[in-house]
């Protein structure tokens, strides 16, 4: 397909959608380290040179994917909690953990964000990313406050941070890659790999119980 330069904001948005969709498809199939601008461009109407007119690294694309996934997570939670207020904590934790399971790729990207993606992004796109990401925090905190009105502002903030830490931490141990899983099996370790959903919910339940008691 011949590349044609996007001359309007709408066309530029379409170009970005094409880049994001191509990269997302590759990320579903290959590890992050094996994805390059070259194989991203092969799945689009872009040459690698054309792609450089939009990004300077694949990491900038992954910032866009993360933002898109985060917005989708917020939308999911808003939809699931729209008619709910002052619900019991167990029901809320079920909805919350369901939302994370439905958006697990987002938390895979959070695992890469600090020490991989952000290390390879220039200052300007990183500032833009952090600014947009922060704008999504408030709706999530509003959802928590609406569903759990007994929590004060600090408790809402603390829960929001804790769920992130737990989700990232549990994900690292609950989903080893094929090589890690094989090594675990052959090492005769008595360690049992946890199931992501149950482990996350249990950690959040314990944390929330302590939070509610303060």
C-alpha positions as a Markdown table, in Angstrom:
| # | Residue | x | y | z |
|---|---|---|---|---|
| 1 | Unk | 0.0 | 0.0 | 0.0 |
| 2 | Unk | 1.4 | 3.4 | -0.9 |
| 3 | Unk | 1.9 | 5.8 | 1.9 |
| 4 | Unk | 0.2 | 9.1 | 1.7 |
| 5 | Unk | 1.1 | 11.9 | 4.1 |
| 6 | Unk | -1.8 | 12.8 | 6.5 |
| 7 | Unk | -2.7 | 16.5 | 6.0 |
| 8 | Unk | -5.6 | 16.9 | 8.4 |
| 9 | Unk | -6.1 | 16.2 | 12.1 |
| 10 | Unk | -8.6 | 13.5 | 11.3 |
| 11 | Unk | -6.1 | 11.7 | 9.0 |
| 12 | Unk | -3.3 | 12.0 | 11.5 |
| 13 | Unk | -5.6 | 10.4 | 14.1 |
| 14 | Unk | -6.3 | 7.6 | 11.6 |
| 15 | Unk | -2.6 | 7.1 | 11.1 |
| 16 | Unk | -2.1 | 6.9 | 14.9 |
| 17 | Unk | -4.9 | 4.4 | 15.1 |
| 18 | Unk | -3.2 | 2.3 | 12.5 |
| 19 | Unk | 0.2 | 2.4 | 14.3 |
| 20 | Unk | -1.4 | 1.6 | 17.7 |
| 21 | Unk | -3.5 | -1.3 | 16.2 |
| 22 | Unk | -0.5 | -2.8 | 14.5 |
| 23 | Unk | 1.7 | -2.6 | 17.6 |
| 24 | Unk | -1.1 | -4.0 | 19.8 |
| 25 | Unk | -1.4 | -7.0 | 17.4 |
| 26 | Unk | 2.3 | -7.7 | 17.7 |
| 27 | Unk | 2.3 | -7.4 | 21.4 |
| 28 | Unk | -0.4 | -10.0 | 21.7 |
| 29 | Unk | 1.9 | -12.4 | 19.8 |
| 30 | Unk | 5.5 | -11.4 | 20.7 |
| 31 | Unk | 7.4 | -10.3 | 23.8 |
| 32 | Unk | 8.0 | -6.5 | 24.1 |
| 33 | Unk | 11.8 | -7.0 | 23.4 |
| 34 | Unk | 11.1 | -8.7 | 20.0 |
| 35 | Unk | 9.0 | -5.8 | 18.7 |
| 36 | Unk | 10.7 | -3.2 | 16.5 |
| 37 | Unk | 9.7 | -0.2 | 14.4 |
| 38 | Unk | 10.6 | -2.4 | 11.4 |
| 39 | Unk | 8.0 | -5.1 | 12.1 |
| 40 | Unk | 5.5 | -2.5 | 13.2 |
| 41 | Unk | 5.8 | -0.8 | 9.8 |
| 42 | Unk | 5.4 | -4.1 | 7.9 |
| 43 | Unk | 2.0 | -4.4 | 9.4 |
| 44 | Unk | 0.9 | -0.9 | 8.3 |
| 45 | Unk | 0.9 | 1.3 | 5.2 |
| 46 | Unk | 4.1 | 2.9 | 6.6 |
| 47 | Unk | 7.7 | 2.3 | 5.7 |
| 48 | Unk | 10.0 | 2.5 | 8.7 |
| 49 | Unk | 11.1 | 6.0 | 7.5 |
| 50 | Unk | 7.5 | 7.1 | 7.3 |
| 51 | Unk | 7.0 | 5.8 | 10.8 |
| 52 | Unk | 9.8 | 8.1 | 12.1 |
| 53 | Unk | 7.7 | 11.1 | 11.1 |
| 54 | Unk | 5.3 | 10.1 | 13.9 |
| 55 | Unk | 7.6 | 8.5 | 16.6 |
| 56 | Unk | 11.3 | 8.3 | 17.4 |
| 57 | Unk | 11.0 | 4.9 | 19.2 |
| 58 | Unk | 8.5 | 2.0 | 19.7 |
| 59 | Unk | 8.3 | 3.1 | 23.3 |
| 60 | Unk | 6.3 | 6.2 | 22.4 |
| 61 | Unk | 3.8 | 3.9 | 20.7 |
| 62 | Unk | 3.4 | 1.8 | 23.9 |
| 63 | Unk | 2.7 | 5.0 | 25.8 |
| 64 | Unk | -0.2 | 5.6 | 23.5 |
| 65 | Unk | -1.4 | 2.0 | 24.0 |
| 66 | Unk | -1.2 | 2.3 | 27.7 |
| 67 | Unk | -3.2 | 5.5 | 27.7 |
| 68 | Unk | -5.8 | 3.9 | 25.4 |
| 69 | Unk | -6.0 | 0.8 | 27.7 |
| 70 | Unk | -6.3 | 3.0 | 30.8 |
| 71 | Unk | -9.1 | 5.0 | 29.3 |
| 72 | Unk | -10.9 | 1.7 | 28.5 |
| 73 | Unk | -10.4 | 0.6 | 32.1 |
| 74 | Unk | -12.0 | 3.8 | 33.4 |
| 75 | Unk | -14.9 | 3.4 | 31.0 |
| 76 | Unk | -15.4 | -0.2 | 32.1 |
| 77 | Unk | -15.5 | 0.7 | 35.7 |
| 78 | Unk | -17.9 | 3.6 | 35.1 |
| 79 | Unk | -20.2 | 1.4 | 33.3 |
| 80 | Unk | -20.2 | -1.4 | 35.9 |
| 81 | Unk | -20.7 | 1.0 | 38.8 |
| 82 | Unk | -22.9 | 3.6 | 37.2 |
| 83 | Unk | -26.0 | 2.7 | 39.2 |
| 84 | Unk | -24.2 | 1.6 | 42.3 |
| 85 | Unk | -23.5 | 3.6 | 45.5 |
| 86 | Unk | -22.8 | 2.5 | 49.0 |
| 87 | Unk | -22.4 | -1.1 | 48.0 |
| 88 | Unk | -20.7 | -3.7 | 50.3 |
| 89 | Unk | -17.0 | -4.0 | 50.1 |
| 90 | Unk | -17.0 | -7.6 | 48.8 |
| 91 | Unk | -19.2 | -6.6 | 45.8 |
| 92 | Unk | -17.0 | -3.6 | 45.1 |
| 93 | Unk | -13.8 | -5.7 | 45.2 |
| 94 | Unk | -15.4 | -8.2 | 42.8 |
| 95 | Unk | -16.2 | -5.4 | 40.3 |
| 96 | Unk | -12.7 | -4.0 | 40.8 |
| 97 | Unk | -10.9 | -7.2 | 40.3 |
| 98 | Unk | -13.1 | -8.1 | 37.3 |
| 99 | Unk | -12.1 | -4.8 | 35.8 |
| 100 | Unk | -8.3 | -5.5 | 36.2 |
| 101 | Unk | -8.7 | -9.0 | 34.8 |
| 102 | Unk | -10.5 | -7.6 | 31.8 |
| 103 | Unk | -7.6 | -5.1 | 31.3 |
| 104 | Unk | -4.6 | -7.2 | 32.2 |
| 105 | Unk | -2.6 | -5.9 | 29.3 |
| 106 | Unk | -2.6 | -2.5 | 30.9 |
| 107 | Unk | -0.9 | -3.8 | 34.0 |
| 108 | Unk | 1.6 | -5.8 | 31.8 |
| 109 | Unk | 2.5 | -2.4 | 30.4 |
| 110 | Unk | 2.8 | -0.8 | 33.8 |
| 111 | Unk | 5.3 | -3.5 | 34.6 |
| 112 | Unk | 7.4 | -2.3 | 31.7 |
| 113 | Unk | 6.8 | 1.4 | 32.1 |
| 114 | Unk | 9.3 | 2.5 | 34.7 |
| 115 | Unk | 12.4 | 0.7 | 33.8 |
| 116 | Unk | 12.0 | -0.1 | 30.1 |
| 117 | Unk | 9.5 | 2.2 | 28.3 |
| 118 | Unk | 10.2 | 5.5 | 30.1 |
| 119 | Unk | 14.0 | 5.0 | 29.8 |
| 120 | Unk | 13.7 | 5.2 | 26.0 |
| 121 | Unk | 11.3 | 8.1 | 25.6 |
| 122 | Unk | 12.2 | 11.7 | 25.0 |
| 123 | Unk | 11.1 | 14.4 | 27.5 |
| 124 | Unk | 8.3 | 16.0 | 25.6 |
| 125 | Unk | 6.2 | 12.9 | 24.8 |
| 126 | Unk | 6.9 | 11.6 | 28.4 |
| 127 | Unk | 5.5 | 14.9 | 29.9 |
| 128 | Unk | 2.5 | 14.6 | 27.6 |
| 129 | Unk | 1.9 | 11.0 | 28.6 |
| 130 | Unk | 2.2 | 11.7 | 32.4 |
| 131 | Unk | -0.2 | 14.6 | 32.1 |
| 132 | Unk | -2.8 | 12.7 | 30.2 |
| 133 | Unk | -2.5 | 9.6 | 32.5 |
| 134 | Unk | -3.0 | 11.8 | 35.6 |
| 135 | Unk | -6.2 | 13.2 | 34.1 |
| 136 | Unk | -7.6 | 9.6 | 34.3 |
| 137 | Unk | -6.9 | 9.2 | 38.0 |
| 138 | Unk | -9.7 | 11.5 | 39.2 |
| 139 | Unk | -12.6 | 9.5 | 37.6 |
| 140 | Unk | -11.3 | 6.3 | 39.2 |
| 141 | Unk | -11.1 | 8.0 | 42.6 |
| 142 | Unk | -14.6 | 9.3 | 42.1 |
| 143 | Unk | -15.9 | 5.8 | 41.4 |
| 144 | Unk | -14.3 | 4.6 | 44.6 |
| 145 | Unk | -15.8 | 7.4 | 46.6 |
| 146 | Unk | -19.3 | 6.9 | 45.1 |
| 147 | Unk | -19.3 | 3.1 | 45.8 |
| 148 | Unk | -17.6 | 3.4 | 49.2 |
| 149 | Unk | -18.8 | 6.7 | 50.7 |
| 150 | Unk | -17.6 | 5.7 | 54.2 |
| 151 | Unk | -14.0 | 6.1 | 53.0 |
| 152 | Unk | -12.5 | 9.6 | 53.5 |
| 153 | Unk | -10.4 | 11.2 | 50.8 |
| 154 | Unk | -7.1 | 9.9 | 52.1 |
| 155 | Unk | -8.5 | 6.3 | 52.3 |
| 156 | Unk | -9.7 | 6.6 | 48.7 |
| 157 | Unk | -6.3 | 7.7 | 47.6 |
| 158 | Unk | -4.6 | 5.0 | 49.7 |
| 159 | Unk | -6.8 | 2.3 | 48.2 |
| 160 | Unk | -6.2 | 3.6 | 44.7 |
| 161 | Unk | -2.4 | 3.3 | 45.2 |
| 162 | Unk | -2.6 | -0.1 | 46.9 |
| 163 | Unk | -4.7 | -1.7 | 44.2 |
| 164 | Unk | -2.0 | -0.7 | 41.7 |
| 165 | Unk | 0.8 | -2.1 | 43.8 |
| 166 | Unk | -1.0 | -5.3 | 44.4 |
| 167 | Unk | -2.0 | -5.8 | 40.8 |
| 168 | Unk | 1.6 | -5.2 | 39.6 |
| 169 | Unk | 3.1 | -7.4 | 42.3 |
| 170 | Unk | 0.7 | -10.3 | 41.9 |
| 171 | Unk | 1.0 | -10.2 | 38.1 |
| 172 | Unk | 4.8 | -10.7 | 38.2 |
| 173 | Unk | 4.5 | -14.0 | 40.1 |
| 174 | Unk | 1.2 | -15.3 | 38.7 |
| 175 | Unk | 2.0 | -15.3 | 35.0 |
| 176 | Unk | 5.6 | -16.6 | 34.4 |
| 177 | Unk | 6.6 | -17.1 | 30.8 |
| 178 | Unk | 7.1 | -20.6 | 29.3 |
| 179 | Unk | 10.8 | -20.7 | 30.2 |
| 180 | Unk | 10.2 | -19.5 | 33.7 |
| 181 | Unk | 7.3 | -22.0 | 34.2 |
| 182 | Unk | 9.4 | -24.9 | 32.9 |
| 183 | Unk | 12.3 | -24.0 | 35.1 |
| 184 | Unk | 10.0 | -23.8 | 38.1 |
| 185 | Unk | 8.6 | -27.3 | 37.3 |
| 186 | Unk | 12.1 | -28.8 | 36.8 |
| 187 | Unk | 13.5 | -27.3 | 39.9 |
| 188 | Unk | 11.2 | -29.4 | 42.1 |
| 189 | Unk | 10.2 | -26.3 | 44.0 |
| 190 | Unk | 7.3 | -26.7 | 46.4 |
| 191 | Unk | 6.2 | -23.1 | 45.6 |
| 192 | Unk | 2.7 | -22.9 | 44.1 |
| 193 | Unk | 2.2 | -20.3 | 41.4 |
| 194 | Unk | -0.8 | -18.2 | 42.5 |
| 195 | Unk | -3.9 | -17.6 | 40.4 |
| 196 | Unk | -4.0 | -13.9 | 39.5 |
| 197 | Unk | -7.6 | -13.1 | 40.2 |
| 198 | Unk | -7.9 | -14.9 | 43.6 |
| 199 | Unk | -4.6 | -13.7 | 44.9 |
| 200 | Unk | -5.3 | -10.1 | 43.9 |
| 201 | Unk | -8.7 | -10.1 | 45.5 |
| 202 | Unk | -7.4 | -11.7 | 48.7 |
| 203 | Unk | -4.7 | -9.0 | 49.0 |
| 204 | Unk | -7.2 | -6.2 | 48.4 |
| 205 | Unk | -9.7 | -7.7 | 50.8 |
| 206 | Unk | -7.1 | -7.8 | 53.6 |
| 207 | Unk | -5.9 | -4.3 | 52.8 |
| 208 | Unk | -9.5 | -2.9 | 52.7 |
| 209 | Unk | -10.3 | -4.6 | 56.0 |
| 210 | Unk | -7.4 | -2.7 | 57.6 |
| 211 | Unk | -8.3 | 0.5 | 55.8 |
| 212 | Unk | -11.9 | 0.4 | 57.0 |
| 213 | Unk | -10.8 | -0.2 | 60.6 |
| 214 | Unk | -8.7 | 3.0 | 60.8 |
